[in-house]
């Protein structure tokens, strides 16, 4: 069953359904589309195939895991089993005159409902952009932009040197040097001409205080 602190055996049915329809759904469909495009490019160019072979295989593992997990949960009728188990637990609490069972369950369910849309979109962004191979490893120009705005020659010099070192490291890791060098020159030109502000928006993954509520339910299910 795995280490008790690192599995999902105590999830309520809402959490299992959330996992199926957010994380697993996005891994299956968005990553599936990404894997297809990547394989098409790998088959066209031996250099690309060699460069991405390991990354493709690693990405495929999670992709297959998401597909298999959802199929298994449906085949084993896990959602209905979970609903029956949690109703039995809540009935036991009512018989004992202890409302802590119901309160813990209701709070977990409320948290899941409130975070569902955020997790759905976060997983879409993660699969399409954040974990999409090399996309998020492109060096940031923020430091150079700030230096250009300050008009401090020494600061600009240091920022340019740092960006060049990071760019050299990045472009050395991509298969096509000719295309990469062209992108590098374009990026450097944009940095030098940049005069406006730059804003980065990050989707924050809010962690909810479920631990105490889980402990209440776990004590009764062991």
Secondary structure, DSSP 8 states (H G I E B T S, - for coil): ---GGGS-TT--HHHHHHHHHTHHHHHHHHHHHHHHHHHHHHHH-HHHHHHHHHHHHHHHHHHHHHHHHHHHHHHTTHHHHHHHHHHHHHHHHHHHT-THHHHHHHHHHHHHHHHHHHHHHHHHHIIIIITSTTGGGS---HHHHHHHHHT-HHHHHHHHHHHHHHHHHHHTTSS-HHHHHHHHHHHHHHHHH--S--------------HHHHHHHHHHH-
